[in-house]
Amino acid sequence: MKKNVIGAGIAILIGVAVPLVFRSYWLHVAIIALYYALLASSWTMLAGFSGQFSFATMALGGIGAYTSALLVINVQLPMWLALICGALAATVVGLLIGVLVLRMRGPYLALFTIAFSELVRITLNAEYQLTRGDMGLTVPHLYTTVSKTPYYYTMLGLLVGSLLVMWTVLRSRYGLFFRAIREQEEAAAVMGVNVVRYKIMAFVISSFFAGLAGSFFAHYIGTLTPNSMMEIPRMGLLIAMSVIGGIESLAGAVAGAVLVEFLQEYLRALEMWRFVIFGLALVLILRFSQNGLIYPIYQRFAARRVEPRTVADAEA
């Protein structure tokens, strides 16, 4: 526990120091990486810990983004209140999805959430008068300054706070119920776990943080189009980030998102070939390290904490 806190503290200190090292462009990349890190960790909590493989995370982020943007534009709602409302809108939609379909499992849930994501994207594209479709909705920025540093620290604070909440939930008895459902729903139900209730709970919590990430993204990037947020390939990239980092680790999801986003920028000169590299990396990781790159390292680190007792220790 102590070493976990130390590790988290070091990671936060590194994150705080980033604006001192990176210039404007790479600071922008870092902000986008943290945005994807929040989305990836919310998806990891849902899929990695409760076993619900959903393709709706990007769509829920888009719902949060458009809700926040439209409330500011049309209702002149204060920016920070609009961010919260965007997250809550995604939460309500997540609750509705949960009530409707979380009795499903496996490919049925995945297919439903793919259909839901496409439905949301097409609807936002078609509703031109309200969302301006693929022409793009101009969104007021969160800060008036041209500097990206306030945006970076805001996104870092949102990520750290969200991870703390998710980590607390996963370490509670609710987290144990999520893992029990992931491993074997029937056995969990026999032991008295209300499977549907806790699946809905996991989906709702994940939806809130996806909506929060999307709301921030809207007021940072300044222009929203449905295709820029909710295309299925973007959801595939988000899943790849989580898998590469470690699907059973929130820290792994964050590390995977940061790693993939920065590698995308470094390899941008390779154009389409960079996706071939990512695909090959994903195949190799799934073949040789199914828990990603970060989680196995954590397991080995954790295993060293408990040293076996020697005969002399036993005699003492």
DAGIQUI-V494496 format. One record per residue. N is the residue number from 1. RES is the residue in one small letter. PHI is phi in radians with two decimals (NA if undefined). OMEGA is omega as a letter, one per 40 degrees, with the letter a starting at -180 (999 if undefined). NEAR is the number of other C-alpha atoms within 10 Angstrom. Layout:
[[N	RES	PHI	OMEGA	NEAR] [N	RES	PHI	OMEGA	NEAR]]
//
This chain:
[[1	m	NA	a	7] [2	k	-1.10	a	7] [3	k	-1.18	i	11] [4	n	-1.07	i	11] [5	v	-1.13	i	10] [6	i	-1.09	i	11] [7	g	-1.07	i	12] [8	a	-1.12	i	14] [9	g	-1.09	i	12] [10	i	-1.11	i	12] [11	a	-1.07	i	12] [12	i	-1.15	i	14] [13	l	-1.08	i	11] [14	i	-1.09	i	11] [15	g	-1.07	i	15] [16	v	-1.12	a	14] [17	a	-1.43	a	10] [18	v	-0.97	a	16] [19	p	-1.08	i	18] [20	l	-1.35	a	9] [21	v	-1.88	a	8] [22	f	-1.57	i	13] [23	r	-1.50	a	12] [24	s	-0.98	a	13] [25	y	-1.13	a	10] [26	w	-1.24	i	15] [27	l	-1.21	i	20] [28	h	-1.07	i	18] [29	v	-1.05	i	18] [30	a	-1.11	i	22] [31	i	-1.12	i	23] [32	i	-1.11	i	20] [33	a	-1.09	i	22] [34	l	-1.20	i	25] [35	y	-1.06	i	25] [36	y	-1.17	i	29] [37	a	-1.09	i	30] [38	l	-1.18	i	28] [39	l	-1.10	a	32] [40	a	-1.13	i	34] [41	s	-1.19	i	33] [42	s	-1.16	i	29] [43	w	-1.20	i	31] [44	t	-1.11	i	30] [45	m	-1.04	a	28] [46	l	-1.35	a	27] [47	a	-1.51	a	22] [48	g	-1.30	a	24] [49	f	-1.84	i	24] [50	s	-2.03	i	26] [51	g	1.30	a	22] [52	q	-1.86	a	25] [53	f	-1.48	a	20] [54	s	-1.99	i	22] [55	f	-1.85	a	24] [56	a	-1.69	a	27] [57	t	-1.06	a	29] [58	m	-1.15	i	27] [59	a	-1.13	i	29] [60	l	-1.15	i	34] [61	g	-1.08	i	30] [62	g	-1.13	i	33] [63	i	-1.09	i	31] [64	g	-1.07	a	34] [65	a	-1.11	a	31] [66	y	-1.20	i	26] [67	t	-1.08	a	24] [68	s	-1.09	a	32] [69	a	-1.09	a	31] [70	l	-1.20	i	20] [71	l	-1.16	i	18] [72	v	-1.23	a	20] [73	i	-1.26	a	14] [74	n	-1.67	a	9] [75	v	-1.96	a	10] [76	q	0.97	i	11] [77	l	-1.21	i	16] [78	p	-0.96	a	11] [79	m	-0.98	a	21] [80	w	-1.19	i	14] [81	l	-1.18	i	12] [82	a	-1.14	i	23] [83	l	-1.03	a	29] [84	i	-1.15	i	18] [85	c	-1.11	i	21] [86	g	-1.08	i	31] [87	a	-1.11	a	27] [88	l	-1.20	i	22] [89	a	-1.09	i	24] [90	a	-1.11	i	31] [91	t	-1.12	i	25] [92	v	-1.10	i	15] [93	v	-1.12	i	18] [94	g	-1.06	i	26] [95	l	-1.12	i	20] [96	l	-1.09	i	15] [97	i	-1.06	a	19] [98	g	-1.06	a	21] [99	v	-1.12	a	15] [100	l	-1.36	a	11] [101	v	-2.21	a	15] [102	l	-1.36	i	20] [103	r	-1.38	i	14] [104	m	-1.37	i	14] [105	r	-2.65	i	14] [106	g	1.02	a	11] [107	p	-1.14	a	12] [108	y	-1.18	i	15] [109	l	-1.14	i	20] [110	a	-1.07	a	17] [111	l	-1.14	i	14] [112	f	-1.09	a	16] [113	t	-1.24	i	20] [114	i	-1.11	i	17] [115	a	-1.08	i	14] [116	f	-1.07	a	17] [117	s	-1.07	i	23] [118	e	-1.17	i	18] [119	l	-1.08	i	13] [120	v	-1.11	a	18] [121	r	-1.09	a	23] [122	i	-1.16	i	16] [123	t	-1.09	i	14] [124	l	-1.17	i	22] [125	n	-1.21	a	20] [126	a	-1.37	a	15] [127	e	-1.42	a	12] [128	y	-1.14	a	14] [129	q	-1.09	a	9] [130	l	-1.59	a	13] [131	t	-1.87	a	21] [132	r	1.10	i	17] [133	g	0.89	a	20] [134	d	-1.40	i	17] [135	m	-1.29	i	13] [136	g	1.73	i	17] [137	l	-1.70	i	21] [138	t	-1.40	a	18] [139	v	-2.02	i	20] [140	p	-1.06	i	18] [141	h	-1.34	a	19] [142	l	-1.18	i	19] [143	y	-2.16	i	13] [144	t	-1.46	a	7] [145	t	-1.25	i	10] [146	v	-1.46	i	10] [147	s	-1.20	i	11] [148	k	-1.57	a	17] [149	t	-1.05	i	18] [150	p	-1.07	i	14] [151	y	-1.13	a	22] [152	y	-1.08	a	24] [153	y	-1.18	i	16] [154	t	-1.13	a	14] [155	m	-1.14	i	23] [156	l	-1.10	i	21] [157	g	-1.12	i	14] [158	l	-1.09	a	19] [159	l	-1.15	a	23] [160	v	-1.09	i	16] [161	g	-1.08	i	12] [162	s	-1.16	i	19] [163	l	-1.09	i	21] [164	l	-1.10	i	13] [165	v	-1.13	a	12] [166	m	-1.10	i	21] [167	w	-1.09	i	16] [168	t	-1.11	i	13] [169	v	-1.10	a	17] [170	l	-1.22	i	20] [171	r	-1.52	i	10] [172	s	-1.51	i	11] [173	r	-1.15	i	11] [174	y	-1.12	i	16] [175	g	-1.08	i	20] [176	l	-1.12	i	15] [177	f	-1.13	i	23] [178	f	-1.02	a	28] [179	r	-1.15	i	18] [180	a	-1.09	i	21] [181	i	-1.14	i	24] [182	r	-1.07	a	19] [183	e	-1.29	a	14] [184	q	-2.86	a	11] [185	e	-1.06	a	21] [186	e	-1.09	i	12] [187	a	-1.13	i	12] [188	a	-1.10	i	18] [189	a	-1.12	i	15] [190	v	-1.10	a	10] [191	m	-1.41	i	10] [192	g	1.77	i	9] [193	v	-1.40	i	18] [194	n	-1.36	a	14] [195	v	-1.05	a	21] [196	v	-1.11	a	17] [197	r	-1.03	a	14] [198	y	-1.36	i	19] [199	k	-1.16	i	22] [200	i	-1.12	i	22] [201	m	-1.04	i	19] [202	a	-1.08	a	28] [203	f	-1.15	a	28] [204	v	-1.15	i	23] [205	i	-1.10	i	20] [206	s	-1.06	a	27] [207	s	-1.11	a	33] [208	f	-1.04	a	27] [209	f	-1.28	i	30] [210	a	-1.13	i	34] [211	g	-1.13	i	36] [212	l	-1.12	i	32] [213	a	-1.09	i	31] [214	g	-1.13	i	33] [215	s	-1.09	i	29] [216	f	-1.11	a	29] [217	f	-0.99	a	27] [218	a	-1.04	a	28] [219	h	-1.51	i	23] [220	y	-1.63	a	21] [221	i	-1.32	i	15] [222	g	1.55	i	15] [223	t	-2.43	a	17] [224	l	-2.06	i	24] [225	t	-2.31	a	21] [226	p	-1.00	a	26] [227	n	-1.22	a	17] [228	s	-1.34	a	13] [229	m	-2.10	a	22] [230	m	-2.10	i	23] [231	e	-1.16	a	15] [232	i	-1.02	i	18] [233	p	-1.01	i	10] [234	r	-1.19	i	14] [235	m	-1.15	i	22] [236	g	-1.09	i	12] [237	l	-1.11	i	19] [238	l	-1.09	i	25] [239	i	-1.11	i	25] [240	a	-1.06	i	23] [241	m	-1.03	a	31] [242	s	-1.15	a	33] [243	v	-1.18	a	28] [244	i	-1.11	i	29] [245	g	-1.29	a	29] [246	g	2.40	a	27] [247	i	-1.23	i	30] [248	e	-1.86	a	22] [249	s	-2.59	i	24] [250	l	-1.12	i	29] [251	a	-1.09	i	23] [252	g	-1.12	i	29] [253	a	-1.08	i	36] [254	v	-1.12	a	27] [255	a	-1.08	i	24] [256	g	-1.10	i	29] [257	a	-1.13	a	31] [258	v	-1.13	a	23] [259	l	-1.07	a	16] [260	v	-1.15	a	21] [261	e	-1.13	i	20] [262	f	-1.23	i	16] [263	l	-1.12	i	13] [264	q	-1.00	a	17] [265	e	-1.24	i	13] [266	y	-1.12	a	11] [267	l	-1.72	a	14] [268	r	-1.03	i	13] [269	a	-1.10	i	10] [270	l	-1.42	i	13] [271	e	0.93	a	10] [272	m	-1.16	a	10] [273	w	-1.15	i	12] [274	r	-1.16	i	17] [275	f	-1.25	i	15] [276	v	-1.11	i	12] [277	i	-1.11	i	13] [278	f	-1.10	i	18] [279	g	-1.08	i	14] [280	l	-1.13	i	12] [281	a	-1.08	a	14] [282	l	-1.14	i	18] [283	v	-1.08	a	14] [284	l	-1.15	i	13] [285	i	-1.14	i	18] [286	l	-1.14	a	14] [287	r	-1.38	a	9] [288	f	-1.89	i	10] [289	s	-2.59	a	17] [290	q	-1.14	i	17] [291	n	-1.66	i	21] [292	g	1.43	a	25] [293	l	-1.59	a	20] [294	i	-1.60	a	23] [295	y	-1.08	i	22] [296	p	-1.06	i	18] [297	i	-1.12	i	13] [298	y	-1.08	a	14] [299	q	-1.08	i	10] [300	r	-1.15	i	10] [301	f	-1.12	a	12] [302	a	-1.21	a	13] [303	a	-1.16	a	10] [304	r	-1.34	a	9] [305	r	-1.23	a	9] [306	v	-1.76	i	8] [307	e	-1.56	a	7] [308	p	-1.14	i	8] [309	r	-1.30	i	8] [310	t	-1.57	i	9] [311	v	-1.07	i	8] [312	a	-1.07	i	7] [313	d	-1.11	a	8] [314	a	-1.13	a	7] [315	e	-1.19	i	6] [316	a	-1.19	999	6]]
//
